[in-house]
Amino acid sequence: MRFRPYAIPLIIAAICVPIVAAMAAAGTFGAGLGMAVGAVAVTGLLVYAARARPNPTLEVATTADEARRVLVVAVTEATADSAQRIAELAGSATDVRLLVPVPSHRLDRWLSAEDEARREAEARLARSAGALVAAGLPVSGSVGDSNPAQALEDELHDFAADEVILLTGNGRDPLAKVEARIGLPLRRVSA
């Protein structure tokens, strides 16, 4: 969250001035009015702070070697055609990491009942990795968080990617909201 330099003193004044003025004029107007104005100012500030989203660039692991690394986020299973398209985009990559988010439902996550979804993600990982290997890519893989954006952020802490490829099948783009924060080229492939 970023404020302009003059905003913080104004925020403090919006909270403090009505309260101090109400206490000073307690006999004439009553302290309730100043307290109410101060409470409205505080509530407005809290609502603004709760709705604000931090927008820093995602941290990406670093490495000393010059190898080209590509991270493939697969929210759907790779087909032979999509694997070939990914191989074309990856080009001369020496390391391709396949990341498959766990396709679980919110209630399952709350109840910690993700075993079936994790098995499904592991099977999708194995089949997709097979398709990418058949397309000639050196592939390693992992299963990540159910939120593709969170899974991507977690994976970038350990994997020094130079580029991200998103494999989708339903036309939705789960990385659209974080694309500006990635700080890496993001390409999309439809399965």
N, C-alpha and C positions, 0 to 999 in steps of 0.2 A: 504494500500500500504506500503510495507516495502522496505527500502533501506539498503544496507550494510553500515557500519559506514563510510567508505571512499568515498561513492558515492556522498554524498551531497557536500563536497568541490570540487569534480571533476565536478559536474554539474554547480556549481557556477563559477568555473574556465572556463568551456567551454563556458559560456555565457559572462563573463566579460573580459577575456584575449583578445579575438579578437576585442572587442569594444575599450578597452583601447589602444591596440597596433595600431589600426587604427587611433585613435585620435593622438597618439604620432607620427606616421609616416604619418600624413595627407598630408604633403608636398611631400613626395616621392611616396607613393603608392595610396594615396587618401583614404578618410574615407569610401567610399562606400564598399570596399572589406571587411573590418573588420565588418562593420555594417551588411553586407550580411551573413558573417559567424556566427555572433552573432544571427541574426534572424533565421538562420537554426537551431542553437542549441536550441533556445527558442521554435521553432515550434516542433522539435523532442521531447522536454520535455513535451510540452502540449499534443501532440498526445499520448505519453506514459501514462500520467496522466489520459487522457480521457478514454483510453482503459482498464486501471487497474480497477479491481473490488475489493472492500473491502471484506474480507473473515473472519469476526469475527464470533464466535459461536453465534447462536441465543439466545436471552434472554428468559428464561423460568420462569414463575411465580413460586413462592415457597409457601409452606404451612407447617404448624407445625404438622399436623396430619400424621399418617402413612398409610393412605388410598392409594390404588393403583388406578391410573387414566390412562385411555387410550384415546388418541385422534384419531378418525377415520376421515380421509380426503376422502370424497366420490366424485370423479369426475364423477362417473356414479351411477345409482340407484342400491341399494342393492337388490339382489334376496334372496330367502330362503336359497339356498346353500351357497352363499357368506356370508350371515348373520351368518349361522352356523359355517363357517370357522373363521369368526371374533370372534365369541363367544369362540371358541376353543383357539384362540390366546390370547384373553383378559383374559381368565382364571378366576381368582378370583377378577377381577377389581370391585371396589365399585362405580366407576363413569366412564361412557363412554360418551365422548362428540363427537357428530357427526357434522362434518363441511362440508357443501356443498358450493363449489365456485359457484358464479353466472355465468352461461354459456352465457356471452354476447360477442358480436363482438366489435372489436376496434372502428368502426365507431359509434356504439351505445353508447359506453363509451364517445367518444368525444362529441357526441351530447346530452349527459345525457338522453338518451332514453333507460334506462335499466329496465323499469317497467315490461315489458313482461318477460324478462329474470329473473328478481327477483321473479316473480310469479311462473315461472317454477322451480326455485331453491327451493322455499318454498314448492311446491308440491312434489318435489323429496325428500326433507328433511322429510316431513311427511310420505311418503311411505317407505323410507329407515329406518326411526326411528321405524315404525311399524314392519318391518321385523326384526330389531335388538331386539326389545322388545319381539317379538314372539320367538326369539332364547334364551331368558332368560337374556338379558343384561339390566342394569339400564341406560337408555339413556336420555341425554339432547342434544339439538342441536342448531345450529346457521348457518346462511348464511354468507358467506365471500366474499372476493374480487374475481374478475374473474380470477386472476392469482393464481393457487393453492399454489405456494410457498409463495406469499405475504399473502394469506389467512391464511396459516399455521403460518407464523411469527406473524401476528396480533393476532391470537387465543392463541398462546403460551405466549403472554404478560399477559393474564388474566387466563389461565387455566394451572394448575400445572401438566402437563402430565408426566408420567413415561415412556411412549412408544407411538409411532405413527404407525398407520396402514393406508396404502394407498389402497383405493379401486378403481381399474381401470377396464375399459372394453375394451379398444381398443389396449392394448399392449404398449401404450406410457407411459412414466414415467415422469410426470411433476415435480417431486421432485428430480430427479437425480442430477441436478446442485447444489442443496442446501443440499444434504444428509450429506456431511461432516460437514456442519455448524450447523446441527440440534442438535448434542450432545446427542441425545436420540436414542434408538433402533428404527429402521424403518423396518417394515415388509410390504409386498405387498400381496394383495389378488385380484384375477381377478374375475370379475363378470360373 
